[in-house]
Amino acid sequence: MIENIVRGYKVFHKNWTCRDKQYSCPGRFEEDVVPSVCHRGMHFCTEIERCFDYYAFNLENHVAEVVAYGDVDEKDGKCATNRLDILREVPWAELLGMVNKGKCCTGLHNTGDYNTGSRNTGSRNSGDDNTGDGNTGYYNDGSRNTGANNKGSHNSGGHNSGDFNSGRQNTGDGNSGNFNTGNDNSGNSNTGGGNSGDFNVGFFNSGYGNVGEFNSGTFNVGHFNSGIGNLGDYNSGSWNKADYSSGYFNTAPQRLYFFNKPSDLTEAEWRKSEAYRILMEMPTGKISEMYIAALSSYERNLYAREAAGKIKGGEKSVVNGWWKGLTDGERSAVMSMPNFDRDIFGEITGIEL
């Protein structure tokens, strides 16, 4: 038990009460008790910031400088006494300077400057427990976050460890959705990058639940699918294990129709053919525009620029000039397409055979 003078601080409600006891400032108060911390006596703290471990950091509360001149029981900076002098009220502006190491803070335990929250080590935070600057949320390690638990910067959601997230729990960058671990996601629960859908594990998906990449459909494991549940790639149908399928539940590649008749060629075989390569060079709006329209957005970005430079408007003179400029072998390769029909070929391309 301490029997000498101990100085400290005490918080009161706006009517100068503490628990059920009425106080005044200034004033001297005594109690006929043997003081014991948390049990008996009038309580105060030796450090002003410790007061707010027990009282709300509230502008309506009063904080006063006090002196205990009777018996004092002390434990970890919290004291109880039976004789207490209330010397003066500590103005709120003075109090803020005492509880913060930074400047111009309105919160508590800030080491940075201009914080309106509490326990910030950065500056200009309006939330609490931020280590960055300019945060309006809580527990941010980055800067200019409006959410909570962000480790990156410019997050408006929560639990982000990347940058520029407006969703929550992102570990990548530029996410506007939730639970993203990749980059530039605008959906939810993406682990890839560039997704505008939800729950994608791959990249650049605009659908939902895709494990592959560049899918505009949903729940595709493959790539470049616009259907549903495809295990293969480049499917416009659904539930296909094969590639380039426009049907359903196919495990083998489909054979293509040429000139309104079935052929033995698959899409993959056709795209590797010499005829395909030559026709891709055709300077006509008909073939090129039809082809480009059928491409995925990714393929279109790869091929459209080159193809567009070769489209001359589809004038017959240009098309026929290109055809005549081919070697005999190249023309033969084109006309060796399955089921070649001169009339259909001329109708679609404008080439006069």
Residue pairs with C-beta under 8 A, 6 or more apart in sequence:
1 34
1 35
1 71
1 72
1 73
2 71
2 72
2 73
2 74
3 70
3 71
3 72
5 67
5 68
5 69
6 46
6 67
6 68
6 72
6 74
6 79
6 81
7 46
7 65
7 66
7 67
7 68
8 44
8 45
8 46
8 47
8 65
8 66
8 67
8 68
8 79
9 44
9 45
9 46
9 47
9 48
9 51
9 63
9 64
9 65
9 66
9 90
10 18
10 42
10 43
10 44
10 45
10 51
10 63
10 64
10 66
10 84
10 86
11 18
11 51
11 52
11 54
11 55
11 61
11 62
11 63
12 18
12 23
12 25
12 61
12 62
12 63
12 64
13 60
13 61
13 62
14 60
14 61
14 62
15 22
16 22
16 23
16 24
16 25
16 62
17 23
18 42
18 43
21 29
21 42
23 29
23 86
24 86
25 62
25 64
25 86
25 88
25 89
26 85
26 86
26 87
26 88
27 85
27 86
28 83
28 84
28 85
28 86
29 42
29 83
29 84
29 85
29 86
30 70
30 82
30 83
30 84
31 40
31 41
31 42
31 82
31 83
32 82
33 40
33 41
33 82
34 40
34 41
34 71
34 82
35 41
35 42
35 70
35 71
35 72
35 73
35 80
35 81
35 82
36 73
36 80
37 43
37 73
37 74
37 75
37 78
37 79
37 80
38 75
38 78
38 80
39 80
40 80
41 73
41 80
41 81
41 82
42 68
42 80
42 81
42 82
42 84
43 54
43 78
43 79
43 80
44 51
44 66
44 68
44 78
44 79
44 81
44 84
45 51
45 53
45 54
45 77
45 78
45 79
46 74
46 77
46 79
47 77
48 63
48 90
48 95
48 98
48 99
49 98
49 99
49 108
49 109
50 77
50 78
51 63
52 99
52 108
54 78
55 61
57 107
57 108
57 118
59 92
62 89
63 89
63 90
63 92
63 95
64 86
64 87
64 88
64 89
64 90
65 86
65 87
65 88
65 89
65 90
66 84
66 85
66 86
66 87
67 84
67 85
67 87
68 79
68 81
68 83
68 84
68 85
69 81
69 83
69 84
69 85
70 81
70 82
70 83
70 84
71 81
71 82
71 83
72 79
72 80
72 81
73 79
73 80
73 81
74 80
90 98
96 105
96 106
99 108
99 109
100 107
100 108
100 109
100 110
100 111
100 115
101 110
101 111
102 110
102 111
102 112
102 113
102 114
102 115
102 120
102 123
103 113
103 114
104 113
104 114
105 112
105 113
105 114
105 115
105 116
105 120
106 115
106 116
107 115
107 116
107 117
107 118
107 119
107 120
107 125
107 128
108 118
108 119
109 118
109 119
110 117
110 118
110 119
110 120
110 121
110 125
111 120
111 121
112 120
112 121
112 122
112 123
112 124
112 125
112 133
113 123
113 124
114 123
114 124
115 122
115 123
115 124
115 125
115 126
115 130
116 125
116 126
117 125
117 126
117 127
117 128
117 129
117 130
117 135
117 138
118 128
118 129
119 128
119 129
120 127
120 128
120 129
120 130
120 131
120 135
121 130
121 131
122 130
122 131
122 132
122 133
122 134
122 135
122 143
123 133
123 134
124 133
124 134
125 132
125 133
125 134
125 135
125 136
125 140
126 135
126 136
127 135
127 136
127 137
127 138
127 140
127 148
128 138
128 139
129 138
129 139
130 137
130 138
130 139
130 140
130 141
130 145
131 140
131 141
132 140
132 141
132 142
132 143
132 144
132 145
132 153
133 143
133 144
134 143
134 144
134 145
135 142
135 143
135 144
135 145
135 146
135 150
136 145
136 146
137 145
137 146
137 147
137 148
137 149
137 150
137 155
137 158
138 148
138 149
139 148
139 149
139 150
140 147
140 148
140 149
140 150
140 151
140 155
141 150
141 151
141 152
142 150
142 151
142 152
142 153
142 154
142 155
142 160
142 163
143 153
143 154
144 153
144 154
145 152
145 153
145 154
145 155
145 156
145 160
146 155
146 156
147 155
147 156
147 157
147 158
147 159
147 160
147 168
148 158
148 159
149 158
149 159
149 160
150 157
150 158
150 159
150 160
150 161
150 165
151 160
151 161
151 162
152 160
152 161
152 162
152 163
152 164
152 165
152 173
153 163
153 164
154 163
154 164
154 165
155 162
155 163
155 164
155 165
155 166
155 170
156 165
156 166
157 165
157 166
157 167
157 168
157 169
157 170
157 178
158 168
158 169
159 168
159 169
159 170
160 167
160 168
160 169
160 170
160 171
160 175
161 170
161 171
162 170
162 171
162 172
162 173
162 174
162 175
162 183
163 173
163 174
164 173
164 174
164 175
165 172
165 173
165 174
165 175
165 176
165 180
166 175
166 176
167 175
167 176
167 177
167 178
167 179
167 180
167 185
167 188
168 178
168 179
169 178
169 179
169 180
170 177
170 178
170 179
170 180
170 181
170 185
171 180
171 181
172 180
172 181
172 182
172 183
172 184
172 185
172 193
173 183
173 184
174 183
174 184
174 185
175 182
175 183
175 184
175 185
175 186
175 190
176 185
176 186
177 185
177 186
177 187
177 188
177 189
177 190
177 198
178 188
178 189
179 188
179 189
179 190
180 187
180 188
180 189
180 190
180 191
180 195
181 190
181 191
182 190
182 191
182 192
182 193
182 194
182 195
182 203
183 193
183 194
184 193
184 194
184 195
185 192
185 193
185 194
185 195
185 196
185 200
186 195
186 196
187 195
187 196
187 197
187 198
187 199
187 200
187 208
188 198
188 199
189 198
189 199
189 200
190 197
190 198
190 199
190 200
190 201
190 205
191 200
191 201
192 200
192 201
192 202
192 203
192 204
192 205
192 213
193 203
193 204
194 203
194 204
194 205
195 202
195 203
195 204
195 205
195 206
196 205
196 206
197 205
197 206
197 207
197 208
197 209
197 210
197 218
198 208
198 209
199 208
199 209
200 207
200 208
200 209
200 210
200 211
200 215
201 210
201 211
202 210
202 211
202 212
202 213
202 214
202 215
202 223
203 213
203 214
204 213
204 214
204 298
205 212
205 213
205 214
205 215
205 216
206 215
206 216
207 215
207 216
207 217
207 218
207 219
207 220
208 218
208 219
209 218
209 219
210 217
210 218
210 219
210 220
210 221
210 225
211 220
211 221
212 220
212 221
212 222
212 223
212 224
212 225
212 233
213 223
213 224
214 223
214 224
214 296
214 297
214 298
215 222
215 223
215 224
215 225
215 226
216 225
216 226
216 296
216 297
217 225
217 226
217 227
217 228
217 230
217 238
218 228
218 229
219 228
219 229
220 227
220 228
220 229
220 230
220 231
220 235
221 230
221 231
222 230
222 231
222 232
222 233
222 234
222 235
222 243
223 233
223 234
224 233
224 234
224 296
224 298
224 299
225 232
225 233
225 234
225 235
225 236
226 235
226 236
226 296
227 235
227 236
227 237
227 238
227 239
227 240
228 238
228 239
229 238
229 239
230 237
230 238
230 239
230 240
230 241
230 245
231 240
231 241
232 240
232 241
232 242
232 243
232 244
232 245
233 243
233 244
234 243
234 244
234 267
234 296
235 242
235 243
235 244
235 245
235 246
236 245
236 246
237 245
237 246
237 247
237 248
237 250
238 248
239 248
239 249
240 247
240 248
240 249
240 250
240 251
241 250
241 251
242 250
242 251
242 252
242 253
242 254
243 253
243 267
243 268
244 253
244 254
244 266
244 267
244 268
245 253
245 254
246 254
247 254
253 266
253 267
253 268
254 266
254 267
255 262
255 263
255 264
255 265
255 266
256 262
256 263
256 265
256 266
256 267
256 270
256 338
257 263
258 265
258 337
258 338
258 339
258 340
259 337
259 338
259 339
259 340
259 341
259 344
259 345
260 339
260 341
260 344
261 338
261 339
263 338
263 339
264 338
265 273
265 338
270 276
273 333
274 330
274 333
275 333
275 334
275 336
275 337
278 326
278 330
278 333
278 334
279 287
279 334
280 291
280 303
280 307
281 310
281 322
282 288
282 310
282 319
282 322
282 349
283 310
283 311
283 312
283 318
283 319
283 322
284 311
284 312
284 314
284 318
284 319
284 322
284 349
284 350
285 311
285 312
285 313
285 314
286 314
286 348
286 349
286 350
287 348
287 349
288 307
288 308
288 310
288 311
289 311
291 307
292 300
292 303
292 304
292 307
292 308
295 303
295 304
312 318
314 350
316 350
316 352
319 349
319 350
319 351
320 350
320 351
320 352
323 331
323 351
326 334
335 345
342 353
345 351
345 353
346 352
346 353
